[in-house]
């Protein structure tokens, strides 16, 4: 089993949004709209 799955405590990793993350927003127009409102156009 992967060592990340066997972590001794639950962990949540949070990172800043990256330019390529925009591809994951394409199926949800309201998420994409919020992204553009917060981070502008590219």
WODA-V352035 format. One record per helix or strand of 3 or more residues. SS is the DSSP state (H for helix, E for strand). FROM is the first residue (numbers start at 1). TO is the last residue. If there is no record, write none. Layout:
ss,from,to
SS,FROM,TO
SS,FROM,TO
This chain:
ss,from,to
H,19,25
H,29,39
